[in-house]
Amino acid sequence: MTPNDAELAVPPPLRAKRLRLHTQHQAVVIMRADCHVCRSEGLASRSQVLVSSNGREMQATLFQIEGDDLLAIDQIALTETAWKILSLDEDAAVTVTHAPTLESLASVRRRIHGNRLDARAIGSIVKDVAARRYTDVHLAAFLTASAALPLDEQETVDLTGAMVEVGERLRWDSPIVVDKHCIGGLPGNRTTPIVVAIVAAHGLVIPKTSSRAITSPAGTADAMETLAPVDLDIATLRRVVDAEGGCIAWGGAMHLSPADDIFVRIERELDVDTEGQLIASVLSKKIAAGSTHVVIDIPVGPTAKVRSEATARHLADRISAVASRFGLSATCILTDGSQPVGRGIGPALEALDVLAVLRGAPDSPDDLRRRSATLAGAALEIGGKVASGEGTTAALATLADGRAWKKFQAICEAQGGMRTPPKAPHVHPLIAPRAGRIVHINNRKLSRLAKLAGAPEAKSAGVYMHVTLGQEIDKGNIMLDIYAESSGELAYALEYARRSPDIIEVEISS
Amino acid sequence: MTPNDAELAVPPPLRAKRLRLHTQHQAVVIMRADCHVCRSEGLASRSQVLVSSNGREMQATLFQIEGDDLLAIDQIALTETAWKILSLDEDAAVTVTHAPTLESLASVRRRIHGNRLDARAIGSIVKDVAARRYTDVHLAAFLTASAALPLDEQETVDLTGAMVEVGERLRWDSPIVVDKHCIGGLPGNRTTPIVVAIVAAHGLVIPKTSSRAITSPAGTADAMETLAPVDLDIATLRRVVDAEGGCIAWGGAMHLSPADDIFVRIERELDVDTEGQLIASVLSKKIAAGSTHVVIDIPVGPTAKVRSEATARHLADRISAVASRFGLSATCILTDGSQPVGRGIGPALEALDVLAVLRGAPDSPDDLRRRSATLAGAALEIGGKVASGEGTTAALATLADGRAWKKFQAICEAQGGMRTPPKAPHVHPLIAPRAGRIVHINNRKLSRLAKLAGAPEAKSAGVYMHVTLGQEIDKGNIMLDIYAESSGELAYALEYARRSPDIIEVEISS
């Protein structure tokens, strides 16, 4: 005896309620524990569910709620990620079922047990990750497995390709498209706007998109935004590049490597660096951005991301090898990662350093100028504009004679108009506790200090350095200034500085 | 110049709001994105925060909300886990700061990179896990690392010891305390109540605590609860054991291995079995329960947890080795895991099987009777009550002459009174699609079917088997009955059965 149609209960739809709750990449839905769908589908808190509405669907984590304070029995609350992806309106009809089994998890398990994965397996994992079907547990398991048994070159190539596959791609009308990347971990290292200005001034195409800060006090997009609009749509971006040869825009809306955005958050929470993941992260974005030649800055130092020169060279070799498999030419430059570059740490403060270098101001930070010239010079060489070995000289000249500054102003105008970076109303110095020499500068703690002061949300907030490594100072000298937009944030930063005496270490000179 | 005290802003307390939101072990708090604490502490969604109230503190994941629908700007909503652990009242003052850095994560990272951990490192990890400081990402990373590089014997011993350390411990006045465990994955395998009755009838002390179902259609505690109260506090449990020598109670309130409760949920989500974790999970509970001699049932079969006899023997050896390091004597019995044991799957249906075996009913499931006798017999032997090799015979006799039934009734009375298991109002058969032989029974799918029918929440719901592996049947014969408390749940189970033809496979006899 088969049940009639009335008994084959398709769960009646629920009514969507917007909660305005932010849970980052993880989509969460909330339903009443006594909701009929929970009973019929056998759902419990932390179940993975498939949420469908109006032809769209996505996976989410379910949390159950008791009582009727928040929801009527036929309502479902969705967090912002879910609300936007499903393009919901209030009271929209939503269907919820068990999420289908994730077949690709079998591949994750295989890798956990020591088996290397082929392109098909990696591709299916990355597809599921980009579609937000992986929970934090699944993501962490995959990333941990990739660290415990490090990805080999073929797996890194396959991962890079899979990450490109699931994102958007930009294409340009030029045979040479230059790009730049910094491996990171160095506050204030805002070379990109200067590099783009120099490179574009020489007629190379450099359509640079950058990210906002995730855990640092400023991303390139944050600093640039204090100088010009960065939130460009693709049509505007193309117009700017057509007119000026280059741009410095925010890449977040381009979705060039959506799986990477998800991986990166988990990697930060784990604080585990897996070389294969790092390479795939960097290169997938560059390939998706349509670049042909990329310069990669690898700062090396005890509190930078890469701790030794040997590690850096090994990384550089691997990056070049994987890049060449995609027809991408990658040049890695090892730079000094033992202290911040420039003086400002924070969006507006870094922008001021950039302006000073471009304008050739007499007190502009020389280290920022030289590093930008080194990286721009490498770009000029691999872009075929100058002979090998002459890049840095040519870049310095482009700064000195004002061509870079002129090009930068033109780019800002094309992006929507040049702005003056804001100035913070509250400032407080950190002074040297004793006379001596600066023997150590802790980049991580400087970043934390700048963030407590309010960066990057408070654009004028951050830290302005007055000393460099190796410098001799007297007791009472100002080592740095803390800038904040509110007295409360200033107080938090000062409290942190008070209990962290080793942000800048001063050793008594013998 | 140092800031004055007024500037050293300790964040003003927030007011607690109960949400009645269930997020399982993960504590979640919700705060307004524009709340002053979020700004001053630099908190973002998914930040880990330390939540303090009235002398208690715990770690939680923060989600931020916009607008004032749910919360006033100085309110903080907490999910049930957090609410209970902090013993909050509505409007209680709550302080929120950044969670401190987890030092033990450095050990997790060391293990990810292939280094084995010592007792101190493992201990610090387990301590943090039990204190709920580990996010899903951290938990998954540790468990994955323990699978990628399997825990060796010393690490397994250290993990077991650490898990015992963070929980409660029970102590008994007897030199011999018997325990039993089933590795699992086999529906209906409800031997525990029968084993306890037999063993206690012989005068051995067997204070059995069991769990409720986590992902199965019934745990021992669920089935037993349809026969007698199981929710005993420790004082009552001791009284029962003093009076009758044994009990069959719910162990959930005893907190014998709190880290294990957390690990288990992540392991299920990953579906990765790590032998070391399994051993530590089983033995930590037994040691904490104060047991001296434990019988472990290891069902072996293609859809059970342990798939081959070789794997089972290896596991058995490792269990015994680790157990002996704690002065615990563990005897592993390999049993058939190719099909369910007994006929009922679901709390009340399994209880009926138990009653039938204890009463010696003529149609009682013979496989359940024999398996219970085997396990009880092993317990009688290691408990020194019968000679080696005579255990099963003695156990069968104890069933046949009614001593076990008498003891079971006494235990139920001591626990609060014997009950009659409920009977479900809706029942529907699954019939054989063709004549032939039963060649495969999928335990996992049977469990899912029983759960869709409502087990274990609906105590009388589940599945009742009418066939066994190898049996010859005719087309139209009833293979099993589905029991449900509501027509909706019955419909869901039938829909699942309709689209899953391979729950029970019938092969045409040649």
Interface residues (C-beta under 8 A of the other chain):
Chain A: M1 T2 P3 E7 L8 A9 L19 R20 L21 H22 T23 Q24 Q26 V28 I30 A33 H36 R39 S40 E41 G42 S45 R46 F63 Q64 I65 E66 G67 D69 L70 T79 L105 R109 I112 H113 G114 T135 D136 V137 H138 L139 A140 A141 L143 T144 A145 A147 A148 L149 R265 I266 E269 L270 D271 V272 H428 P429 K451 L452 G454 S486 S487 G488 E489 L490 A491 Y492 L494 E495 R498
Chain B: M1 T2 P3 E7 L8 A9 L19 R20 L21 H22 T23 Q24 Q26 V28 I30 A33 H36 R39 S40 E41 G42 S45 R46 F63 Q64 I65 E66 G67 D69 L70 T79 L105 R109 I112 H113 G114 T135 D136 V137 H138 L139 A140 A141 L143 T144 A145 A147 A148 L149 R265 I266 E269 L270 D271 V272 H428 P429 K451 L452 G454 E457 S486 S487 G488 E489 L490 A491 Y492 L494 E495 R498
